[in-house]
């Protein structure tokens, strides 16, 4: 009997010369197309990230320029959803890989895998999570990772996906091979009031009508009941890296 080999994730570091950290994410798709599954764990500078749908706001570029001048650049991402705060104490987990067909076939499996990877990592630092929507949180979605009882859960991580058809030189004969970039934003050691105030200030500047409640989110530090977070970021990063290594991507 022939046993199919499973391709593990390779880990790559961000390019420190990129002014926009999200450009590294797109490069992961090229690696996924021609080499295999790839993972990156990274932190962004203090900033905000918005989907391209925000560009429809009439005063968006004025607001972006104003925030950048105040030390908070506003980057664009390819995936959908809403505004996300970034900065020290927020861990990003990016996974890129190829699957035989597109989003309609694999979207739910990709989200579940992403949530399970991060949830397993968090369990190893004493934080139990599950996925659910958390109304009032920034970039709310069905596959948030949440902490606490479902009726009063607080968001600890958000997830997103971006899909692209594999290029011709990495395509299968049926032309159905697709690439997915699956992404988690995990609040490790941040102040919910500060990050939501920054997000709300931008939403007010573009007059979107959106407003986020800091009581709807929680950090790993708070959920774990830690008064001193020394070494926490390294522990969380290591735990999630280990989980990624143990849990092959869907479709591999």
Secondary structure, DSSP 8 states (H G I E B T S, - for coil): ---------EE----TT-SSTHHHHHHHHHHHHHT--EEEEE---SEEEEEGGGGGSTTHHHHHHHHHHTT-EEEEESS-S--EEE-TTEEEEEEEEEESS-HHHHHHHHHHHHHHHHHHHHHTTT---EE---TTSTT--TT-EEES-GGG-EEEEEEEEEEEE--GGG--TTS--EEEEEEEEEESS--HHHHHHHHHHHHHHTT------GGGB--HHHHTT-S--TTHHHHHHHHHHHHHHHS--TT-
